[in-house]
């Protein structure tokens, strides 16, 4: 475990030993919370997301997939909806469709809806007919399209069910520590590869939000972990939520009647360790679930209102389009770079313009003075956690990745200078590579939103 993560864990242990902060018995619940869930497991074989090398549809189910909703309402009536789903992520088209359908069912606006995919690599491809990034047969494209259309409807229905389920509630939160996330940016004489880097930074914190009813009984828990859901590999063709799904299952077995929900952290450069076997995914899920249950039994910090929900985009600059000769050279290089180089060449030949920047969606939820939840879109590298801490302060802070729209990796300036898989650029309908300056633009937008939401900020 790296020194920083060890200190975070030690600090939380000390907080628990000295008693932490608890609710007074006389304090009335100031929240209303509604919870709902729906099974979204594909009904038959379907093309799987996460590993482009797969060459056939799924073959059975290891663990059911779920979409779970939590509707939070403060005393003024302002509402926020978290939709956690055991899926790889949403492109812009699907995100827009979900927001529209949920809005029709609930009246909620985009900034009040936070999509939180687990980024499992053993779930189905999600697409409404646009470019999916997977070379699958036409019949499977139709299967994926039908599944996604049904999914959008299911997410709207589960959101409406959570809205109808609102009951008085108290919120409290704390931290745990995960030991299995491993930095995967391995440095070699030939450059950075996808491997194992024990000395590399990962965010090992496990944020835990507890939801109690008016009598103090646990109703729900939202927790996070900053690590790819890639315990299972491209050799596996069974549907599951990977370690995040097994962790949720573990928590719900330990606390019957409670709903467990997962929010992925900034784990774009972290893999589970060890990985590759069914036994590994069960063990990581059990370990994470056990840690969440431990935190639930400790002294937690109350989370009070009011709630503010914001969502804006940071116009992150892209690198200038390389000359055609350089693109042709890149197209013959490593596959992760060649993918975007070939797409750029095709765009040049077709006369299509390539934008100078890309709008990175940023969500920020402010719970009174007790908690700030930052949701950064994309496959966010762990270094962003340190940058956000410095920009808006490290206390009462939860930084998540993959929220709302997954458009590709969001690398730090350091990672871009080092190279490696996580610098591969955008995927989907937009082509390009992020410029080093994109990090500053994203962090500046987060600070701007935090200030707008009323968080007390450190002096720059």
HUPE-V787111 format. One record per residue. RES is the residue in three letters. SS is DSSP state (H for helix, E for strand, - for the rest). NEAR is the number of other ideal C-beta (glycine too) atoms within 10 Angstrom. Layout:
RES_SS_NEAR + RES_SS_NEAR
//
This chain:
UNK_-_15 + UNK_-_15 + UNK_H_7 + UNK_H_15 + UNK_H_18 + UNK_H_12 + UNK_H_11 + UNK_H_19 + UNK_H_19 + UNK_H_11 + UNK_H_11 + UNK_H_19 + UNK_H_14 + UNK_H_10 + UNK_H_17 + UNK_H_17 + UNK_H_10 + UNK_-_8 + UNK_-_9 + UNK_-_16 + UNK_-_12 + UNK_-_13 + UNK_-_15 + UNK_-_6 + UNK_-_6 + UNK_-_5 + UNK_-_11 + UNK_-_7 + UNK_-_18 + UNK_-_18 + UNK_E_21 + UNK_E_17 + UNK_E_22 + UNK_E_23 + UNK_E_21 + UNK_E_20 + UNK_E_18 + UNK_E_18 + UNK_E_10 + UNK_-_21 + UNK_-_16 + UNK_-_21 + UNK_-_9 + UNK_-_8 + UNK_-_16 + UNK_-_20 + UNK_-_24 + UNK_E_26 + UNK_-_23 + UNK_-_22 + UNK_-_15 + UNK_-_12 + UNK_-_9 + UNK_-_21 + UNK_-_10 + UNK_-_12 + UNK_-_20 + UNK_-_21 + UNK_-_11 + UNK_-_9 + UNK_E_13 + UNK_-_19 + UNK_-_21 + UNK_-_14 + UNK_-_23 + UNK_E_25 + UNK_E_23 + UNK_E_24 + UNK_E_28 + UNK_E_28 + UNK_E_25 + UNK_E_27 + UNK_E_20 + UNK_-_18 + UNK_-_13 + UNK_-_9 + UNK_-_9 + UNK_-_14 + UNK_E_22 + UNK_E_21 + UNK_E_23 + UNK_E_23 + UNK_E_25 + UNK_E_27 + UNK_E_29 + UNK_-_28 + UNK_-_26 + UNK_-_21 + UNK_-_28 + UNK_-_28 + UNK_-_20 + UNK_H_18 + UNK_H_18 + UNK_H_23 + UNK_H_21 + UNK_H_15 + UNK_H_19 + UNK_H_25 + UNK_H_23 + UNK_H_13 + UNK_H_18 + UNK_H_27 + UNK_H_16 + UNK_H_11 + UNK_H_17 + UNK_H_20 + UNK_-_10 + UNK_-_19 + UNK_-_13 + UNK_H_18 + UNK_H_16 + UNK_H_23 + UNK_E_25 + UNK_E_23 + UNK_E_27 + UNK_E_25 + UNK_E_26 + UNK_-_29 + UNK_-_27 + UNK_E_32 + UNK_-_21 + UNK_-_30 + UNK_-_29 + UNK_E_26 + UNK_-_24 + UNK_-_23 + UNK_-_21 + UNK_-_16 + UNK_-_12 + UNK_-_13 + UNK_-_12 + UNK_-_21 + UNK_-_14 + UNK_-_17 + UNK_-_10 + UNK_-_19 + UNK_-_11 + UNK_H_7 + UNK_H_10 + UNK_H_18 + UNK_H_16 + UNK_H_11 + UNK_H_21 + UNK_H_24 + UNK_H_17 + UNK_H_13 + UNK_H_19 + UNK_H_23 + UNK_H_14 + UNK_H_13 + UNK_H_24 + UNK_H_20 + UNK_H_15 + UNK_H_17 + UNK_H_27 + UNK_H_21 + UNK_H_17 + UNK_H_24 + UNK_H_28 + UNK_H_19 + UNK_H_17 + UNK_H_25 + UNK_H_20 + UNK_H_11 + UNK_-_16 + UNK_-_16 + UNK_E_14 + UNK_E_14 + UNK_E_22 + UNK_E_22 + UNK_E_27 + UNK_E_22 + UNK_E_22 + UNK_E_22 + UNK_E_23 + UNK_E_25 + UNK_E_18 + UNK_-_29 + UNK_-_14 + UNK_-_22 + UNK_E_28 + UNK_E_21 + UNK_E_22 + UNK_-_27 + UNK_E_24 + UNK_E_16 + UNK_E_15 + UNK_E_8 + UNK_-_4 + UNK_-_7 + UNK_E_11 + UNK_E_19 + UNK_E_16 + UNK_E_15 + UNK_-_14 + UNK_-_15 + UNK_-_19 + UNK_-_11 + UNK_-_7 + UNK_-_16 + UNK_-_18 + UNK_-_28 + UNK_-_28 + UNK_-_25 + UNK_E_24 + UNK_E_24 + UNK_E_24 + UNK_E_24 + UNK_E_24 + UNK_E_24 + UNK_E_24 + UNK_E_21 + UNK_E_15 + UNK_-_11 + UNK_-_7 + UNK_-_10 + UNK_-_11 + UNK_E_16 + UNK_E_20 + UNK_E_22 + UNK_E_24 + UNK_E_25 + UNK_E_28 + UNK_E_31 + UNK_E_30 + UNK_-_26 + UNK_-_33 + UNK_-_26 + UNK_E_31 + UNK_-_24 + UNK_-_31 + UNK_-_25 + UNK_-_15 + UNK_-_15 + UNK_-_9 + UNK_-_23 + UNK_-_17 + UNK_-_14 + UNK_E_24 + UNK_-_29 + UNK_-_28 + UNK_H_30 + UNK_H_33 + UNK_H_31 + UNK_H_25 + UNK_H_23 + UNK_H_28 + UNK_H_27 + UNK_H_19 + UNK_H_21 + UNK_H_26 + UNK_H_17 + UNK_H_11 + UNK_H_14 + UNK_-_18 + UNK_-_7 + UNK_-_9 + UNK_-_18 + UNK_E_23 + UNK_E_25 + UNK_E_27 + UNK_E_30 + UNK_E_24 + UNK_E_28 + UNK_E_28 + UNK_-_29 + UNK_-_30 + UNK_-_30 + UNK_-_31 + UNK_E_28 + UNK_E_23 + UNK_E_28 + UNK_-_18 + UNK_-_14 + UNK_-_20 + UNK_-_14 + UNK_-_13 + UNK_H_13 + UNK_H_10 + UNK_H_18 + UNK_H_28 + UNK_H_18 + UNK_H_17 + UNK_H_27 + UNK_H_26 + UNK_H_15 + UNK_H_18 + UNK_H_29 + UNK_H_23 + UNK_H_15 + UNK_H_22 + UNK_H_29 + UNK_H_20 + UNK_H_15 + UNK_H_23 + UNK_H_20 + UNK_-_9 + UNK_-_19 + UNK_-_15 + UNK_-_24 + UNK_E_18 + UNK_E_19 + UNK_E_22 + UNK_-_19 + UNK_-_19 + UNK_-_14 + UNK_E_24 + UNK_E_20 + UNK_E_22 + UNK_E_16 + UNK_E_21 + UNK_E_16 + UNK_E_15 + UNK_E_24 + UNK_E_15 + UNK_E_21 + UNK_E_18 + UNK_E_21 + UNK_-_15 + UNK_-_11 + UNK_-_17 + UNK_-_15 + UNK_-_10 + UNK_H_12 + UNK_H_8 + UNK_H_12 + UNK_H_19 + UNK_H_13 + UNK_H_14 + UNK_H_19 + UNK_-_16 + UNK_-_10 + UNK_-_10 + UNK_-_15 + UNK_H_10 + UNK_H_17 + UNK_H_20 + UNK_H_16 + UNK_H_18 + UNK_H_21 + UNK_H_21 + UNK_H_16 + UNK_H_22 + UNK_H_23 + UNK_H_17 + UNK_H_11 + UNK_H_17 + UNK_H_15 + UNK_H_9 + UNK_-_7 + UNK_-_6 + UNK_-_10 + UNK_-_7 + UNK_-_14 + UNK_-_13 + UNK_-_13 + UNK_E_17 + UNK_E_23 + UNK_E_16 + UNK_E_22 + UNK_E_20 + UNK_E_22 + UNK_E_26 + UNK_E_26 + UNK_E_23 + UNK_E_23 + UNK_E_25 + UNK_-_18 + UNK_-_14 + UNK_-_17 + UNK_E_23 + UNK_E_26 + UNK_E_25 + UNK_E_25 + UNK_E_24 + UNK_E_29 + UNK_-_29 + UNK_-_27 + UNK_E_24 + UNK_E_31 + UNK_-_29 + UNK_-_26 + UNK_H_19 + UNK_H_25 + UNK_H_26 + UNK_H_16 + UNK_H_20 + UNK_H_23 + UNK_H_14 + UNK_H_13 + UNK_H_21 + UNK_H_25 + UNK_-_16 + UNK_-_13 + UNK_-_13 + UNK_-_18 + UNK_E_18 + UNK_E_21 + UNK_E_27 + UNK_E_23 + UNK_-_29 + UNK_-_29 + UNK_E_27 + UNK_-_26 + UNK_-_22 + UNK_-_28 + UNK_-_24 + UNK_E_23 + UNK_E_23 + UNK_E_28 + UNK_-_30 + UNK_-_25 + UNK_H_16 + UNK_H_11 + UNK_H_24 + UNK_H_20 + UNK_H_10 + UNK_H_15 + UNK_-_17 + UNK_-_23 + UNK_H_19 + UNK_H_23 + UNK_H_20 + UNK_-_20 + UNK_-_23 + UNK_E_20 + UNK_-_20 + UNK_-_17 + UNK_-_12 + UNK_-_17 + UNK_-_25 + UNK_-_23 + UNK_-_23 + UNK_E_29 + UNK_-_18 + UNK_-_15 + UNK_-_15 + UNK_H_24 + UNK_H_22 + UNK_H_15 + UNK_H_16 + UNK_H_27 + UNK_H_20 + UNK_H_12 + UNK_H_21 + UNK_H_23 + UNK_H_21 + UNK_H_17 + UNK_H_23 + UNK_H_22 + UNK_H_12 + UNK_H_13 + UNK_H_17 + UNK_-_13 + UNK_-_21 + UNK_-_12 + UNK_-_12 + UNK_-_12 + UNK_-_3 + UNK_-_6
//
